[in-house]
Amino acid sequence: MKIQRLLEGLSDMDMDKYPITAEGFNRLEAELKNLKSVERPDVIKAIAVAREHGDLKENAEYHAAREKQSFIEARISLLEGVTSFAEVIDISAISGDIIRFGAHVVVYDEDSDEEVSYQIVGEHEADIALKRLSVTAPLARALLGKSDGDVVDVVTPKGKKSYEVCGVSFK
């Protein structure tokens, strides 16, 4: 009876959702599928082969395979959690000139005298090298709700920086 009440209480909990683009969700799903269908079986085989080599205490292959297995299982667990609580946002249905989740934004960095483009995405799909800025990043938080011509100030570890919004689109 106590377990039943506990389970009923869990269904009433308000779980947080992670906003994510459809493209980002598909990338995470593909990674999860690869980990489960390719990486996990490969590491299980590697562990079995390493066990056949004898003494496990000094078997570097065995320890490396077990470490890789731990990484794979942790990543699978993380991706399953993220995808189960993901709220996929269809950015193709969004338009306008106000910066929101999914927006492609061009900003002018007044300190470096450069224009930079970013897309504001979910934290689990962010990749600064690909110009995908997490919605939780200080710059993204400062930009949300702004539009073309607005100036935002962002406090960074190197001090305060100013950016001017030069363009907003939802491609």
C-alpha positions as CSV (number, residue, x, y, z in Angstrom):
1,M,0.0,0.0,0.0
2,K,2.8,2.4,0.8
3,I,4.5,1.7,-2.5
4,Q,1.2,2.4,-4.3
5,R,0.9,5.8,-2.6
6,L,4.5,6.6,-3.5
7,L,3.9,5.7,-7.2
8,E,0.8,7.9,-7.3
9,G,2.7,10.7,-5.7
10,L,5.4,10.4,-8.5
11,S,2.8,10.9,-11.2
12,D,1.7,14.2,-9.6
13,M,5.3,15.6,-9.7
14,D,6.0,18.4,-12.0
15,M,9.0,17.3,-14.0
16,D,11.1,19.9,-15.7
17,K,11.2,19.7,-19.5
18,Y,14.3,20.5,-21.5
19,P,13.7,22.6,-24.6
20,I,15.4,21.3,-27.6
21,T,15.2,21.8,-31.4
22,A,13.9,18.9,-33.5
23,E,17.4,18.7,-35.2
24,G,19.1,18.5,-31.8
25,F,16.7,15.9,-30.5
26,N,17.4,13.7,-33.6
27,R,21.1,14.0,-33.1
28,L,20.8,12.9,-29.4
29,E,18.5,10.0,-30.5
30,A,21.0,8.9,-33.1
31,E,23.8,9.0,-30.6
32,L,21.7,7.0,-28.1
33,K,20.9,4.4,-30.8
34,N,24.6,4.1,-31.7
35,L,25.7,3.7,-28.1
36,K,23.1,1.0,-27.5
37,S,23.4,-1.0,-30.8
38,V,27.1,-0.5,-31.6
39,E,29.3,0.8,-28.8
40,R,27.8,-1.2,-26.0
41,P,28.1,-4.6,-27.8
42,D,31.6,-3.8,-28.9
43,V,32.8,-3.0,-25.4
44,I,31.1,-6.2,-24.0
45,K,33.1,-8.2,-26.6
46,A,36.3,-6.3,-25.7
47,I,35.8,-7.1,-22.0
48,A,35.2,-10.8,-22.8
49,V,38.4,-10.9,-25.0
50,A,40.4,-9.2,-22.2
51,R,39.2,-11.7,-19.6
52,E,40.5,-14.5,-21.7
53,H,44.0,-13.1,-21.3
54,G,44.1,-14.1,-17.6
55,D,44.9,-12.1,-14.5
56,L,42.5,-9.2,-14.3
57,K,44.5,-7.2,-11.7
58,E,47.2,-6.3,-14.1
59,N,45.3,-6.5,-17.4
60,A,45.3,-3.0,-18.9
61,E,43.0,-4.0,-21.8
62,Y,40.4,-5.2,-19.3
63,H,40.6,-2.1,-17.2
64,A,40.4,0.2,-20.3
65,A,37.4,-1.7,-21.6
66,R,35.6,-1.5,-18.2
67,E,36.4,2.2,-18.0
68,K,34.9,2.7,-21.5
69,Q,31.9,0.6,-20.5
70,S,31.3,2.9,-17.5
71,F,31.5,5.9,-19.8
72,I,29.1,4.4,-22.3
73,E,26.6,3.4,-19.6
74,A,26.7,6.9,-18.0
75,R,26.2,8.5,-21.4
76,I,23.3,6.2,-22.2
77,S,21.7,7.0,-18.9
78,L,22.1,10.8,-19.5
79,L,20.7,10.7,-23.0
80,E,17.7,8.6,-21.9
81,G,17.0,11.1,-19.2
82,V,17.4,14.1,-21.5
83,T,15.3,12.6,-24.3
84,S,12.6,11.5,-22.0
85,F,12.2,15.0,-20.6
86,A,12.8,16.8,-23.9
87,E,10.3,19.3,-25.1
88,V,10.9,19.4,-28.9
89,I,10.3,23.0,-30.2
90,D,9.4,23.2,-33.9
91,I,11.3,26.4,-34.8
92,S,9.9,26.3,-38.4
93,A,6.6,27.4,-36.9
94,I,8.2,30.4,-35.2
95,S,8.6,33.7,-36.9
96,G,9.0,37.3,-36.0
97,D,11.8,39.7,-35.0
98,I,11.9,39.0,-31.3
99,I,14.7,36.7,-30.1
100,R,13.3,33.5,-28.7
101,F,14.4,29.9,-28.4
102,G,15.6,28.6,-31.8
103,A,16.4,32.0,-33.2
104,H,19.3,32.6,-35.4
105,V,20.9,35.9,-34.2
106,V,23.6,38.1,-35.6
107,V,25.2,40.3,-33.0
108,Y,27.9,42.9,-33.3
109,D,30.5,42.6,-30.5
110,E,31.5,46.2,-29.8
111,D,34.7,45.3,-28.0
112,S,36.2,43.1,-30.8
113,D,34.5,45.1,-33.7
114,E,33.1,41.8,-35.2
115,E,29.7,40.4,-36.2
116,V,29.0,36.9,-34.9
117,S,26.1,34.6,-35.6
118,Y,24.5,32.2,-33.1
119,Q,21.5,30.0,-32.9
120,I,19.9,29.8,-29.5
121,V,19.3,26.1,-28.6
122,G,18.8,23.8,-25.7
123,E,21.6,23.2,-23.3
124,H,22.0,19.6,-24.3
125,E,22.6,20.5,-28.0
126,A,24.8,23.6,-27.5
127,D,28.1,23.6,-29.2
128,I,30.0,26.9,-29.4
129,A,32.2,25.6,-32.2
130,L,29.1,25.2,-34.3
131,K,27.7,28.6,-33.1
132,R,24.9,26.9,-31.2
133,L,24.5,28.9,-28.0
134,S,22.7,27.4,-25.0
135,V,19.6,29.1,-23.9
136,T,21.0,29.1,-20.4
137,A,24.2,30.9,-21.4
138,P,24.6,34.5,-20.1
139,L,24.6,36.0,-23.7
140,A,21.5,34.0,-24.7
141,R,19.6,35.0,-21.6
142,A,20.5,38.7,-22.2
143,L,19.4,38.4,-25.8
144,L,16.0,36.8,-25.2
145,G,13.1,39.2,-25.8
146,K,15.3,41.7,-27.7
147,S,15.1,42.6,-31.4
148,D,17.1,44.2,-34.2
149,G,19.0,47.3,-33.0
150,D,18.8,46.5,-29.3
151,V,22.0,46.6,-27.2
152,V,22.7,44.2,-24.4
153,D,25.4,44.2,-21.8
154,V,26.7,40.8,-20.6
155,V,29.0,40.3,-17.6
156,T,31.7,37.8,-18.5
157,P,34.8,36.5,-16.6
158,K,36.8,39.1,-18.6
159,G,34.4,41.9,-17.6
160,K,31.4,43.6,-19.1
161,K,30.8,43.2,-22.9
162,S,28.3,45.0,-25.1
163,Y,26.5,43.5,-28.1
164,E,24.2,45.0,-30.6
165,V,21.5,42.8,-32.2
166,C,22.0,43.1,-36.0
167,G,19.6,40.4,-37.2
168,V,17.0,37.9,-36.0
169,S,15.6,35.0,-38.1
170,F,14.0,31.6,-37.7
171,K,15.4,29.5,-40.6
